[in-house]
Amino acid sequence: MKKRILHILIALDQLAYVLLTLGKGYPDMTISAAAYRSSRSGNKFGKIAHKVIDILFLPIEEDHCLESFLSEVRGSHLPKDLRQ
């Protein structure tokens, strides 16, 4: 049951990101991963969002935005048979 709830929360996060970017963002990317990616490219808003999100998730995970980004890059959220 926990895994299903997590999947729903991730899907809502991805939807929120696409809505926030008016469809310009990648549909499979979470807000956290996008904040890291944006911060890395020097975007001022991305840097602020990255820091704020990491502070919010600090009790759960260190470097949350980086970990979210790496999860996207590695495809670790995909079923094992779909990973490269």
C-alpha positions as CSV (number, residue, x, y, z in Angstrom):
1,M,0.0,0.0,0.0
2,K,2.9,2.4,0.8
3,K,4.3,1.9,-2.7
4,R,1.0,2.7,-4.3
5,I,0.6,5.9,-2.3
6,L,4.2,6.9,-3.2
7,H,3.4,6.3,-6.9
8,I,0.3,8.5,-6.7
9,L,2.3,11.3,-5.0
10,I,5.0,11.1,-7.6
11,A,2.4,11.3,-10.4
12,L,0.8,14.3,-8.8
13,D,4.3,15.9,-8.5
14,Q,5.0,15.3,-12.2
15,L,1.6,16.7,-13.1
16,A,2.1,19.8,-11.0
17,Y,5.5,20.4,-12.7
18,V,4.0,20.2,-16.2
19,L,1.1,22.5,-15.2
20,L,3.6,25.0,-13.6
21,T,5.6,25.1,-16.8
22,L,2.5,25.3,-18.9
23,G,3.5,22.1,-20.7
24,K,7.1,23.2,-21.4
25,G,8.6,20.8,-18.8
26,Y,9.3,17.2,-19.3
27,P,6.2,15.2,-18.4
28,D,8.1,12.5,-16.5
29,M,10.2,14.9,-14.3
30,T,9.4,15.8,-10.7
31,I,9.6,19.3,-9.4
32,S,12.6,18.3,-7.3
33,A,14.5,16.9,-10.3
34,A,13.6,19.9,-12.4
35,A,14.8,22.3,-9.6
36,Y,18.2,20.6,-9.5
37,R,18.5,20.6,-13.3
38,S,17.5,24.3,-13.4
39,S,19.8,25.2,-10.6
40,R,22.7,23.4,-12.3
41,S,22.2,25.4,-15.5
42,G,22.4,28.6,-13.4
43,N,18.8,29.6,-13.3
44,K,18.2,31.9,-10.3
45,F,14.7,30.6,-9.6
46,G,16.0,27.0,-9.9
47,K,18.7,27.7,-7.3
48,I,16.2,29.1,-4.8
49,A,13.7,26.2,-5.4
50,H,16.5,23.7,-5.1
51,K,17.6,25.0,-1.7
52,V,14.0,25.4,-0.4
53,I,13.0,21.8,-1.5
54,D,16.2,20.3,0.0
55,I,15.5,22.1,3.3
56,L,11.9,20.8,3.3
57,F,13.1,17.2,2.7
58,L,16.1,17.3,5.0
59,P,14.4,15.2,7.7
60,I,13.7,12.5,5.1
61,E,16.6,12.6,2.7
62,E,19.8,14.6,2.2
63,D,20.3,16.2,-1.2
64,H,16.7,15.4,-2.2
65,C,16.8,17.3,-5.5
66,L,20.1,15.7,-6.6
67,E,18.8,12.3,-5.7
68,S,15.5,12.9,-7.6
69,F,17.5,14.1,-10.6
70,L,19.8,11.0,-10.5
71,S,16.7,8.8,-10.2
72,E,15.4,10.3,-13.4
73,V,18.7,10.0,-15.2
74,R,19.2,6.3,-14.1
75,G,15.6,5.4,-14.7
76,S,15.5,3.8,-11.3
77,H,11.8,4.6,-11.0
78,L,11.1,2.4,-14.0
79,P,10.4,-1.4,-13.7
80,K,13.6,-3.4,-14.0
81,D,12.7,-4.8,-17.4
82,L,12.5,-1.2,-18.8
83,R,15.8,0.1,-17.4
84,Q,18.7,0.4,-19.7
